[in-house]
Structures are given as structure tokens and as C-alpha cells.
């Protein structure tokens, strides 16, 4: 189990990107959250198995809605009490 913070840049606001994050996370058993940022990027913290996180990013990159130009990521400590994936 790992936790990562992702910052997505590109055409990621106003195109259903956060909704797609929620659907992918719930399908893959990932917990965490996603939120829009003031600069037009989207910030997400996701926690789960490494393969599940990789699959989630792959699904988001292959979406025909919006466009991801860059993804920055850092690893974070796991939160043991987290149970859901939400939009903030």
C-alpha cells in the first residue's frame, strides 16, 4: 500500500476530470481525494496498491475528455484510517 500526491496540468478543469478520478478510484479500490486548484491544475492524493495507482493514471491519460499535459507526483505517508475517495 502506498500513497501519492499527483498534480495534473493541462485541460483538466471543467471537463469532468474529477468525476473520472472518482469513478476510476472506486473501481480500483483506491482511497483519497481530488480537487481543483486556483491555477487551473487538479491536485489528487490517492492511496492503494502500486499497480492500482498506475492503472488509475493510465485510465485518466487515455480519457477522451480533457487533456493532461504534465503529471507531477510525490510519495506521501499512508493514512491508515481513510476509507473513501472524494471530491473536495
C-alpha positions in Angstrom: 0.0 0.0 0.0 1.3 3.4 -1.0 0.0 7.0 -1.1 0.9 9.6 -3.8 0.1 13.2 -4.5 -0.5 14.0 -8.2 -0.7 17.4 -9.8 -2.3 17.3 -13.2 -1.7 20.2 -15.6 -3.5 20.8 -18.9 -7.2 21.0 -19.9 -8.3 19.3 -16.7 -10.9 21.6 -15.2 -14.5 21.9 -16.5 -14.3 18.6 -18.5 -15.4 16.0 -15.9 -11.9 15.1 -14.8 -12.6 14.9 -11.1 -15.6 12.7 -11.8 -13.4 10.4 -13.8 -10.9 10.3 -10.9 -13.7 9.2 -8.6 -15.0 6.5 -10.9 -11.5 5.1 -11.6 -10.6 5.2 -7.9 -13.7 3.4 -6.8 -13.4 0.8 -9.5 -9.8 0.1 -8.5 -10.2 0.2 -4.7 -8.3 3.4 -4.2 -8.9 5.9 -1.4 -8.1 9.6 -1.3 -9.4 12.9 -2.7 -9.2 15.2 -5.7 -9.7 19.0 -6.0 -9.4 21.8 -8.5 -6.6 24.4 -7.9 -6.8 28.1 -8.4 -4.2 27.9 -11.2 -6.2 25.5 -13.4 -4.5 22.3 -12.3 -6.0 19.5 -10.4 -4.5 18.1 -7.2 -5.1 14.5 -6.1 -4.0 12.3 -3.3 -4.5 8.6 -4.0 -3.8 5.6 -1.8 -3.8 1.9 -2.8 -1.7 -0.9 -4.3 1.0 0.4 -6.7 -0.4 -1.4 -9.7 -3.9 0.1 -9.0 -2.4 3.6 -8.8 -0.6 3.0 -12.1 -3.8 1.8 -13.7 -5.7 4.8 -12.5 -3.2 7.2 -14.1 -3.3 5.2 -17.3 -7.1 5.4 -17.4 -7.0 9.2 -16.8 -4.4 9.7 -19.5 -6.4 7.7 -22.0 -9.7 9.6 -21.4 -11.0 11.4 -24.4 -12.3 14.2 -22.2 -9.8 16.9 -21.3 -6.1 16.7 -21.8 -3.2 16.0 -19.4 -0.1 17.9 -20.4 2.0 17.0 -17.3 1.7 15.0 -14.1 3.9 15.7 -11.1 3.9 13.2 -8.3 5.4 12.7 -4.9 5.1 9.8 -2.4 3.4 10.5 0.9 2.9 8.6 4.1 -0.1 6.2 4.1 -3.2 7.2 6.0 -4.5 4.1 7.7 -8.0 5.5 8.6 -9.0 6.5 5.1 -11.9 4.6 3.6 -13.3 6.6 0.5 -12.3 8.6 -2.5 -14.0 12.0 -2.6 -14.1 15.3 -4.5 -13.0 18.2 -2.3 
